[in-house]
Amino acid sequence: MLYLCLAPEQFTCDEEKIFWTLAFFKDGHAAKWSKNLFCQEADTSIFPIRSWTDFKQQFQSQFFPVNAEADAINTLEGSSYYQGNRTVDNYLDSFLILALDARYMVSQKVTYLFCDELDIVSKELRSRVRQATKDVVKSEV
């Protein structure tokens, strides 16, 4: 987006802006969304987004939830959020972003959610972390 603002003369039409931007959508949901747009074009011979304004609106609706706090809470407290094959560092980064979006403060609940979905944490260690968290919370009161 910054480049589009700094060098507008490089783009002669909205289609060039859209295609240039989509070229950077290489991973995850962004890549799937981009691929879907090109599949629609292949099926209909017309690219589904006709203007830069339309692109920005569709991008906003695809990638910025109406209620980020509720979405984050649902993700954290749902049954499908866990470490999986991510590294502990990647899981921690993802977890912290969700916890901030959910507006969770550092608390027992956050510790429980984090440890419960971390694959490498043994049951014994989970129990010890929970007890230590309870002790900290009690000492703060």
Helices and strands as residue ranges (DSSP letters): H 2-6, G 8-10, H 14-22, H 28-44, H 52-63, H 68-77, H 88-101, H 108-116, H 123-140
